[in-house]
Amino acid sequence: MKDLRLVIGNKNYSSWSMCPWLLLKMYDVDFEEIQITLYQDNTAEKLGPYSPSLKVPVLLHKEITVWDSLAICEYISEEILGGAAWPASPKRRASARSTSAEMHSEFPNLKQEWPMNCKASGRLKPSDALLNEIARVDAIWSCCRRKFGENGNYLYGRFSIADCMHAPMAACFDAYGAELSEDANTYMQTLLDNPFVQKWITLGRREQEPLSIAYASNA
Ligand SMILES: N[C@@H](CCC(=O)N[C@@H](CS)C(=O)NCC(=O)O)C(=O)O
């Protein structure tokens, strides 16, 4: 058994599982992946030994358990990467924390109407509430790229936790056909071209498990 284990859900559906998985992959951290199929009759039973919230993702590091995607990314950066997964400058770091937290806690209509589904394709007509949220994500992406993006193609130039938190949205925008500004579209493409994002989506598309109960809106 490895010192570091990440419990995730179906790659096809679990947007939050993708965030710390991508961080560990991008920083080449050795970890064991434990995958539990979500929304089955026995899911809670299988998650119980690992997850206090009965949700994924969960990180197990020696005797420490961390749950909730953003908290896990923070922990990995602090304890394993020496703080390297946030931008170095306080101004960029403050913005990166804010846009990561906003992605984590906001956008209920996006999460409800366009849930993560690697197999989805084609445009699903967005409601007005969803269009407003897409416009806000577009503004975050274009504004951060313009203000902070000079050292690379990611949201704050070089890859950071902010990209991990925004990568599932790029997969959803691509799958459901969001109309974005040129700057936002270029950033979405950067995320979609990331080899680990591609790997996650490819593996998600190969998964066969159906959802046996009504699909939870926050998947
Ligand atoms: N705020 C949590 C949300 C976790 C969450 O909702 N995970 C979903 C999958 S992406 C889950 O485990 N759902 C199982 C359930 O609701 O039974 C995070 O960021 O990790």
The ligand as an ORCA input file, in Angstrom:
! r2SCAN-3c Opt
* xyz 0 1
  N     -17.467     19.827     -2.188
  C     -17.072     18.481     -2.489
  C     -18.118     17.849     -3.381
  C     -17.883     16.355     -3.501
  C     -18.969     15.686     -4.316
  O     -20.109     16.162     -4.412
  N     -18.589     14.551     -4.879
  C     -19.534     13.769     -5.650
  C     -18.860     13.223     -6.898
  S     -18.103     14.482     -7.871
  C     -19.932     12.574     -4.828
  O     -19.144     11.970     -4.149
  N     -21.198     12.218     -4.887
  C     -21.666     11.042     -4.221
  C     -22.972     11.291     -3.571
  O     -23.444     12.459     -3.536
  O     -23.531     10.312     -3.097
  C     -15.677     18.477     -3.145
  O     -15.295     19.514     -3.703
  O     -14.961     17.478     -3.053
*
